[in-house]
Amino acid sequence: MNVRSARRLACLLFLAVFAGCNNQPLPTPQDTVRDLLELHGLWGRAPQERSLAEREKAVEKERLFPLFTDLAQEDPFLAHLYLGFVVGALARHQQHLVYTAEGSTVEVRAGDVRISMHRGENRFRIALSESIPQIVRQRAEAEKERLVATPR
């Protein structure tokens, strides 16, 4: 074997080893759903099975925000309501979710609710702007207006 062949072989071995080290598969849409429900203590459980303490426990925002494309852009009050809508639908129907992929977008059907997810750099992320029906947005806005208008 000459020096040139040895260099080529060394380069190929290096690339094979390097590629093998970075062979982590992209998390699936199911992983995003599981992570979201686990954060809320709902993975494998119905919402009514949680205790009051579990329901009132704060969710770690630094673990929550990466699961969404646009949660940080929403009004905080509305974001809380939208998040509850998505989590509730996924939790109630977690045994019967239907995933449909088209390109880098996945639609998750949770009963009558359709939740849109997009493939990002590190994972699939939920797009609230595409997942919250207009009627739910209108009701959330009305609730916010009612609370703002209520004297304290």
DOMAR-351316 format. One record per residue (C-alpha): x, y, z; residue number from 1. Coordinates in nm, 2 decimals, always signed. Layout:
N
MARLO       x       y       z    n
MARLO       X       Y       Z  NUM
...
This chain:
152
MARLO       x       y       z    n
MARLO   +0.00   +0.00   +0.00    1
MARLO   +0.15   +0.34   -0.10    2
MARLO   +0.12   +0.66   +0.10    3
MARLO   -0.16   +0.80   -0.12    4
MARLO   -0.38   +0.49   -0.06    5
MARLO   -0.30   +0.50   +0.31    6
MARLO   -0.42   +0.86   +0.33    7
MARLO   -0.74   +0.78   +0.14    8
MARLO   -0.80   +0.49   +0.37    9
MARLO   -0.74   +0.70   +0.68   10
MARLO   -0.97   +0.98   +0.55   11
MARLO   -1.25   +0.72   +0.48   12
MARLO   -1.21   +0.57   +0.83   13
MARLO   -1.22   +0.92   +0.99   14
MARLO   -1.54   +1.01   +0.79   15
MARLO   -1.70   +0.67   +0.88   16
MARLO   -1.63   +0.72   +1.25   17
MARLO   -1.73   +1.08   +1.25   18
MARLO   -2.06   +1.01   +1.07   19
MARLO   -2.13   +0.73   +1.31   20
MARLO   -2.09   +0.96   +1.61   21
MARLO   -2.35   +1.20   +1.47   22
MARLO   -2.61   +0.95   +1.37   23
MARLO   -2.89   +1.06   +1.61   24
MARLO   -3.23   +1.04   +1.45   25
MARLO   -3.45   +1.35   +1.46   26
MARLO   -3.71   +1.32   +1.73   27
MARLO   -4.05   +1.23   +1.59   28
MARLO   -4.38   +1.42   +1.63   29
MARLO   -4.48   +1.15   +1.88   30
MARLO   -4.18   +1.25   +2.09   31
MARLO   -4.30   +1.61   +2.09   32
MARLO   -4.65   +1.50   +2.20   33
MARLO   -4.50   +1.28   +2.47   34
MARLO   -4.27   +1.55   +2.60   35
MARLO   -4.55   +1.80   +2.62   36
MARLO   -4.78   +1.57   +2.80   37
MARLO   -4.50   +1.46   +3.04   38
MARLO   -4.44   +1.82   +3.13   39
MARLO   -4.80   +1.85   +3.24   40
MARLO   -4.81   +1.51   +3.42   41
MARLO   -5.05   +1.37   +3.16   42
MARLO   -4.85   +1.11   +2.97   43
MARLO   -5.05   +0.79   +2.99   44
MARLO   -5.31   +0.96   +3.22   45
MARLO   -5.65   +1.13   +3.17   46
MARLO   -5.67   +1.50   +3.28   47
MARLO   -5.92   +1.41   +3.55   48
MARLO   -5.67   +1.17   +3.71   49
MARLO   -5.44   +1.45   +3.82   50
MARLO   -5.46   +1.58   +4.17   51
MARLO   -5.51   +1.95   +4.24   52
MARLO   -5.14   +1.99   +4.33   53
MARLO   -5.04   +1.83   +4.00   54
MARLO   -5.28   +2.06   +3.81   55
MARLO   -5.15   +2.37   +3.98   56
MARLO   -4.78   +2.28   +3.95   57
MARLO   -4.59   +2.53   +3.73   58
MARLO   -4.45   +2.39   +3.40   59
MARLO   -4.09   +2.46   +3.33   60
MARLO   -4.10   +2.73   +3.05   61
MARLO   -3.74   +2.65   +2.94   62
MARLO   -3.87   +2.30   +2.85   63
MARLO   -4.20   +2.41   +2.71   64
MARLO   -4.10   +2.68   +2.46   65
MARLO   -3.88   +2.46   +2.24   66
MARLO   -4.19   +2.24   +2.18   67
MARLO   -4.36   +2.53   +1.99   68
MARLO   -4.28   +2.74   +1.69   69
MARLO   -4.46   +3.05   +1.81   70
MARLO   -4.56   +3.02   +2.18   71
MARLO   -4.33   +3.31   +2.28   72
MARLO   -4.49   +3.54   +2.02   73
MARLO   -4.84   +3.50   +2.16   74
MARLO   -4.99   +3.73   +2.42   75
MARLO   -4.91   +3.55   +2.75   76
MARLO   -5.27   +3.53   +2.86   77
MARLO   -5.39   +3.40   +2.53   78
MARLO   -5.09   +3.16   +2.50   79
MARLO   -5.19   +3.01   +2.83   80
MARLO   -5.54   +2.94   +2.70   81
MARLO   -5.42   +2.81   +2.37   82
MARLO   -5.17   +2.58   +2.54   83
MARLO   -5.45   +2.44   +2.76   84
MARLO   -5.66   +2.38   +2.45   85
MARLO   -5.37   +2.19   +2.28   86
MARLO   -5.27   +1.99   +2.59   87
MARLO   -5.63   +1.91   +2.67   88
MARLO   -5.70   +1.77   +2.32   89
MARLO   -5.38   +1.57   +2.31   90
MARLO   -5.43   +1.43   +2.67   91
MARLO   -5.80   +1.33   +2.61   92
MARLO   -5.72   +1.15   +2.29   93
MARLO   -5.36   +1.04   +2.34   94
MARLO   -5.45   +0.67   +2.28   95
MARLO   -5.61   +0.75   +1.95   96
MARLO   -5.40   +1.02   +1.79   97
MARLO   -5.37   +1.01   +1.41   98
MARLO   -5.05   +1.15   +1.25   99
MARLO   -5.04   +1.26   +0.88  100
MARLO   -4.72   +1.38   +0.73  101
MARLO   -4.67   +1.60   +0.42  102
MARLO   -4.32   +1.71   +0.36  103
MARLO   -4.18   +1.88   +0.68  104
MARLO   -4.53   +1.93   +0.82  105
MARLO   -4.73   +1.68   +1.03  106
MARLO   -5.09   +1.71   +1.13  107
MARLO   -5.19   +1.54   +1.45  108
MARLO   -5.56   +1.47   +1.48  109
MARLO   -5.68   +1.46   +1.84  110
MARLO   -6.05   +1.39   +1.81  111
MARLO   -6.19   +1.69   +1.61  112
MARLO   -5.89   +1.90   +1.69  113
MARLO   -5.61   +1.93   +1.42  114
MARLO   -5.27   +2.02   +1.55  115
MARLO   -5.00   +2.13   +1.31  116
MARLO   -4.63   +2.05   +1.36  117
MARLO   -4.33   +2.15   +1.16  118
MARLO   -3.99   +1.99   +1.15  119
MARLO   -3.72   +2.22   +1.29  120
MARLO   -3.35   +2.18   +1.34  121
MARLO   -3.38   +1.97   +1.65  122
MARLO   -3.73   +1.84   +1.66  123
MARLO   -4.09   +1.87   +1.54  124
MARLO   -4.26   +2.18   +1.70  125
MARLO   -4.63   +2.26   +1.74  126
MARLO   -4.75   +2.57   +1.55  127
MARLO   -5.02   +2.74   +1.76  128
MARLO   -5.10   +2.98   +1.48  129
MARLO   -5.21   +2.69   +1.27  130
MARLO   -5.36   +2.47   +1.54  131
MARLO   -5.61   +2.70   +1.73  132
MARLO   -5.95   +2.72   +1.55  133
MARLO   -6.09   +3.07   +1.49  134
MARLO   -6.38   +3.01   +1.73  135
MARLO   -6.14   +2.92   +2.01  136
MARLO   -5.93   +3.24   +1.94  137
MARLO   -6.25   +3.45   +1.95  138
MARLO   -6.36   +3.30   +2.28  139
MARLO   -6.01   +3.35   +2.43  140
MARLO   -6.00   +3.71   +2.32  141
MARLO   -6.35   +3.77   +2.47  142
MARLO   -6.24   +3.61   +2.80  143
MARLO   -5.93   +3.84   +2.81  144
MARLO   -6.15   +4.14   +2.74  145
MARLO   -6.40   +4.04   +3.01  146
MARLO   -6.12   +4.01   +3.26  147
MARLO   -5.96   +4.34   +3.17  148
MARLO   -6.30   +4.51   +3.19  149
MARLO   -6.38   +4.36   +3.53  150
MARLO   -6.31   +4.61   +3.81  151
MARLO   -6.09   +4.48   +4.09  152
